[in-house]
Amino acid sequence: MLGVIRITRVSGKGCEELGRMGLLDTSRCCKICHSADGRAPAATLGPCHATLPDGGDAFVCCAGKKQLLFGSH
């Protein structure tokens, strides 16, 4: 049986904090992912892990992860 692990408490930076730092355009964030944060029925949505250039952790929506990976912000 395939299980889904959901991270409910994360210590990395999120979309909002990265937006304030100028690393992410939050106007392009995925509202579906953000609306699923912390809600059990949407266990497959929510924060995705991304590594920042300084080696730090970020837990962002799918659109935020794409911006961090491909630099399109």
Buried (B, 14 or more C-beta within 10 A) or exposed (E): EEEEEBEEEBEBBBBBBBBEEEBBBBEBBBEEBBEBBEEEEBEEBBBBEBEBEEEEEBBBBBBBBBBBEEEEB
